[in-house]
């Protein structure tokens, strides 16, 4: 919005020329989202507390978690407001990809809100049934993937990290592949959201990584230099990524251990969905498995645990899944689990960026 209002004035006042630069708008989208979360955080926490929208803690979870009962949740509403507002203020709103990512963010946020609303407000223990939740996510994923596939300039080749010459063409099956990336990332982030600040930290790091990838993928000269696929218009997604990074840092101010607020499904589902969508648009889909390695391990730990439990009639691989609970039950203090996962996320993000040259 500000881009459209102020950039045209550059012909009269040259200072407004800065609005043409994605880097400038990305920085200020990040600062805007951070300030929104930081300033509105106490008010949101107070309102959620007044309405007794508090965290429900599973009785079969780690015993130490019982102290978290009643902590305000559905803080993802604050995240979504900050991200969407900052993006609308600073992004080029004629950009198709910006609206695609906003569509996923808002629609997945609506699914998460419905789940949290049923559980926290209506006090329905199960919330939104898992199958219905997945079906809704898949439908939106198919819609988004179909819209991208329908673009004449969208490439269905998939680049493979470290292998410059390998890029299989998925053809129409790319719609299914892209949907799996979006839905899978959304649910993997949701599974990671189990400790104070555990999910928002790696999400912020992964998004910062894709901020860089969005910018270089959308810059024809840099993309050519790095020998990566150029996607016209994808650079504008750096503004959205900046907004998400800023919102993540602002939210972490209140979500850090001991958390004053949790994001809930209304936060984790759209953050993961947005991250998966950005990976698809920038043509770095497979690299997401490395960038979001924390989410991959968390999801696999649940899959392996459930599968092994069924096959062996009750035996377990981990003391508890997702795997962050396993380390808790081994005696690691919660802050140590969280910070070590953050460190791993940073290492994976840096390693993923190195693949731009390791080809």
C-alpha positions in Angstrom: 0.0 0.0 0.0 2.8 2.4 0.9 4.7 1.3 -2.2 1.7 2.3 -4.4 1.0 5.5 -2.5 4.6 6.9 -2.1 6.7 5.5 -4.9 4.9 7.5 -7.6 6.0 10.6 -5.8 9.7 9.9 -6.6 9.3 11.9 -9.8 8.8 15.0 -7.6 10.7 14.0 -4.5 13.7 11.8 -5.2 13.8 10.5 -1.6 10.7 8.4 -2.4 12.8 6.4 -4.9 13.8 4.1 -2.0 10.4 2.5 -2.1 11.3 0.8 -5.4 13.9 -1.3 -3.6 12.8 -4.7 -2.3 15.6 -4.6 0.3 14.3 -1.3 1.8 10.7 -2.5 1.9 11.8 -5.9 3.4 13.6 -4.2 6.3 10.7 -2.0 7.1 8.1 -4.8 6.7 10.2 -6.7 9.3 10.3 -3.7 11.7 6.6 -3.0 11.3 5.6 -6.6 12.1 8.0 -6.7 15.0 6.6 -3.5 16.5 3.0 -4.7 16.0 3.7 -7.9 18.0 5.8 -6.2 20.6 3.3 -3.4 21.2 0.1 -5.4 21.0 1.5 -8.4 22.8 0.5 -7.4 26.4 -3.0 -6.4 25.3 -3.5 -9.7 23.4 -2.3 -11.7 26.4 -4.6 -9.8 28.7 -7.6 -10.2 26.5 -7.0 -13.9 26.0 -6.6 -14.3 29.8 -9.8 -12.4 30.5 -11.7 -14.8 28.2 -10.0 -17.8 29.9 -8.6 -19.0 26.6 -5.8 -21.0 28.1 -3.6 -23.8 27.1 -4.9 -27.4 27.5 -2.1 -29.7 28.5 -2.3 -33.4 27.8 -2.3 -35.5 31.0 0.0 -38.1 29.2 2.6 -35.4 28.4 5.8 -34.6 30.4 4.7 -33.9 34.0 6.6 -30.6 34.1 4.2 -29.3 31.4 1.2 -29.3 33.8 2.4 -25.9 35.1 1.7 -24.5 31.6 -2.1 -25.2 32.0 -4.0 -22.0 31.6 -1.3 -20.0 29.7 -3.0 -17.9 27.1 -3.0 -19.5 23.7 -4.3 -18.6 20.2 -1.5 -16.0 20.1 -1.1 -16.9 16.4 -3.9 -14.3 15.8 -1.3 -11.6 16.7 1.2 -13.2 14.4 -1.2 -13.3 11.5 -2.3 -9.7 12.1 1.3 -8.5 12.1 2.4 -10.5 9.1 -0.6 -9.6 6.9 -0.6 -5.9 7.9 3.1 -5.4 7.3 2.9 -7.2 4.0 0.0 -5.1 2.8 1.8 -2.0 3.8 5.1 -2.6 2.2 4.7 -5.2 -0.6 3.9 -4.6 -4.3 0.2 -5.6 -4.2 0.2 -6.2 -8.0 2.4 -9.2 -7.4 0.7 -12.5 -8.0 2.9 -14.5 -5.7 2.3 -12.2 -2.7 -1.4 -12.8 -2.9 -0.8 -16.6 -3.3 1.2 -16.7 0.0 -1.3 -14.5 1.7 -4.1 -16.8 0.6 -2.4 -19.8 2.2 -1.5 -17.8 5.3 -5.0 -16.6 5.9 -6.9 -19.8 4.9 -4.6 -22.1 7.0 -5.0 -19.6 9.8 -8.7 -19.9 9.5 -8.4 -23.7 9.8 -6.2 -23.4 12.9 -8.5 -20.8 14.4 -11.5 -23.2 14.0 -9.5 -26.0 15.7 -8.4 -23.7 18.5 -11.9 -22.2 18.9 -13.5 -25.6 19.3 -10.9 -26.7 21.8 -10.3 -23.6 23.8 -13.6 -21.7 23.7 -16.2 -24.6 23.1 -14.1 -26.9 25.3 -14.3 -29.8 22.9 -11.2 -31.8 23.8 -10.5 -33.1 20.3 -11.0 -29.8 18.6 -11.4 -30.1 14.8 -11.2 -33.8 13.8 -7.9 -34.6 12.2 -9.3 -35.9 9.0 -11.4 -32.8 8.4 -8.4 -30.6 9.1 -6.2 -32.5 6.6 -8.9 -32.5 3.9 -9.3 -28.7 4.3 -5.5 -28.2 4.1 -5.2 -30.5 1.0 -8.1 -28.7 -0.8 -6.4 -25.3 -0.3 -3.0 -26.8 -1.3 -4.5 -28.2 -4.5 -6.1 -24.8 -5.3 -2.8 -22.9 -4.8 -0.7 -25.5 -6.7 -3.3 -25.4 -9.5 -3.1 -21.6 -9.7 0.7 -21.8 -9.9 0.6 -24.6 -12.5 -1.9 -22.6 -14.6 0.6 -19.8 -15.1 2.2 -19.9 -18.5 5.6 -19.0 -17.1 5.7 -21.4 -14.1 8.2 -24.2 -14.5 7.3 -27.7 -13.2 11.0 -28.8 -13.0 12.2 -29.5 -9.5 15.8 -28.6 -8.7 17.9 -31.0 -6.6 20.3 -29.5 -4.0 24.0 -30.0 -4.9 23.1 -31.4 -8.3 23.1 -28.5 -10.8 22.2 -30.6 -13.9 19.5 -32.6 -12.2 16.0 -31.1 -12.5 13.2 -33.7 -13.2 10.1 -32.4 -14.8 7.0 -33.5 -12.8 4.5 -32.2 -15.4 0.9 -32.2 -14.1 2.0 -34.3 -11.1 3.7 -31.1 -9.8 0.3 -30.1 -8.5 0.3 -33.1 -6.2 3.9 -32.6 -5.3 3.5 -28.9 -4.4 0.4 -29.8 -2.3 2.4 -32.3 -0.4 5.1 -29.8 0.3 2.6 -27.2 1.6 0.5 -29.5 3.7 3.5 -31.5 5.0 5.3 -28.3 6.1 2.2 -26.9 7.8 1.7 -30.0 9.9 5.4 -30.5 10.6 5.6 -27.0 12.1 2.4 -27.8 14.1 4.1 -30.9 15.6 7.2 -28.9 16.6 5.1 -26.4 18.5 5.3 -28.1 21.9 7.8 -26.1 24.0 8.1 -22.4 24.8 9.5 -20.8 21.7 10.5 -24.1 20.1 8.5 -23.6 16.9 8.8 -19.9 16.3 12.6 -19.9 16.6 13.3 -22.4 13.7 10.4 -20.9 11.7 12.0 -17.5 11.9 15.4 -18.9 10.9 13.9 -20.9 8.0 12.0 -17.9 6.8 15.1 -15.7 7.0 16.8 -18.3 4.8 14.0 -18.2 2.2 14.1 -14.4 2.4 17.5 -14.7 0.8 16.4 -17.4 -1.6 13.4 -15.4 -2.7 15.5 -12.3 -3.4 18.2 -14.1 -5.4 15.6 -16.3 -7.3 13.8 -13.1 -8.3 16.9 -11.2 -9.4 17.8 -12.2 -12.9 21.5 -11.3 -12.7 22.1 -13.0 -9.4 20.1 -16.0 -10.4 22.2 -16.3 -13.6 25.4 -15.9 -11.7 24.4 -18.6 -9.2 23.1 -20.8 -11.9 19.7 -21.2 -10.2 16.3 -21.0 -11.8 15.0 -17.4 -12.2 11.4 -16.9 -11.2 10.2 -13.5 -12.3 8.4 -11.7 -9.5 9.5 -14.1 -6.7 11.8 -11.4 -5.2 8.8 -9.6 -3.8 8.2 -12.5 -1.5 11.3 -11.2 0.4 8.9 -8.5 1.8 6.5 -11.2 3.1 9.4 -13.2 4.6 10.7 -10.0 6.2 7.3 -9.5 7.8 7.2 -13.0 9.1 10.7 -12.8 10.5 9.8 -9.5 12.3 6.6 -10.9 13.6 8.4 -14.0 14.8 10.9 -12.0 16.8 8.2 -9.8 18.2 6.2 -12.9 19.2 9.2 -14.6 20.7 9.5 -11.7 23.1 6.5 -13.1 24.9 6.7 -16.7 23.8 10.3 -17.3 25.1 10.7 -19.5 28.2 8.7 -19.2 30.4 6.1 -18.4 27.8 3.4 -15.8 28.5 1.5 -16.9 25.4 1.3 -19.8 23.0 0.6 -19.5 19.3 -1.8 -22.4 18.9 -2.8 -24.0 15.7 -4.0 -20.6 14.4 -0.3 -19.7 14.3 1.6 -22.9 13.6 -0.5 -24.1 10.6 -0.3 -20.9 8.6 3.4 -20.3 9.3 4.2 -23.8 8.0 1.9 -23.5 5.1 3.4 -20.1 4.1 6.9 -21.5 4.3 6.0 -24.5 2.1 4.4 -22.2 -0.4 7.4 -19.9 -0.6 9.6 -23.0 -1.2 7.4 -24.0 -4.1 7.3 -20.6 -5.7 11.0 -20.1 -5.4 11.7 -23.5 -6.9 13.6 -24.7 -3.8 11.1 -27.3 -2.7 13.6 -30.1 -1.9 15.9 -27.7 -0.1 13.1 -27.1 2.4 13.9 -30.6 3.9 17.3 -29.2 4.8 16.3 -25.7 5.8 13.5 -27.1 7.9 15.4 -30.1 9.1 14.0 -29.6 12.7 10.5 -29.9 11.4 11.3 -33.0 9.3 12.9 -34.8 12.3 9.9 -33.8 14.5 7.4 -35.2 12.0 9.4 -38.3 11.3 9.7 -39.0 15.0 5.9 -39.1 15.3 5.5 -41.3 12.2 8.2 -43.8 13.3 6.9 -43.9 16.9 3.3 -44.6 15.8 4.3 -47.1 13.2 6.7 -49.0 15.5 4.1 -48.9 18.3 1.5 -50.6 16.1 3.8 -53.1 14.5 5.4 -54.3 17.8 2.2 -54.2 19.9 3.2 -51.4 22.2 7.0 -51.0 22.0 8.4 -47.5 21.5 11.5 -46.0 19.8 11.4 -42.8 21.8 10.3 -42.2 25.3 7.8 -39.8 23.9 7.1 -38.2 20.5 7.5 -35.7 19.0 11.2 -36.0 19.7 11.6 -32.8 21.8 9.6 -34.6 24.5 12.1 -37.5 24.3 14.9 -35.2 25.3 12.8 -33.7 28.1 12.2 -37.1 29.6 15.9 -37.9 29.3 16.5 -35.1 31.7 17.3 -32.1 29.5 15.9 -28.9 31.0 13.3 -27.4 28.6 15.4 -24.2 27.9 18.3 -26.4 26.9 16.2 -28.4 24.4 14.8 -25.2 22.9 18.1 -23.4 22.5 19.9 -26.4 21.1 17.1 -26.9 18.5 17.5 -23.2 17.6 21.3 -23.7 17.1 20.7 -26.6 14.9 18.1 -24.6 12.9 20.7 -21.8 12.3 23.3 -24.3 11.2 20.9 -25.9 8.8 19.9 -22.5 7.4 23.5 -21.5 6.8 24.3 -24.9 5.2 21.2 -24.6 2.9 22.4 -21.2 1.7 25.8 -22.7 1.0 24.2 -25.0 -1.6 23.8 -22.0 -3.8 27.5 -22.3 -4.6 28.0 -26.0 -3.8 26.6 -27.4 -7.1 
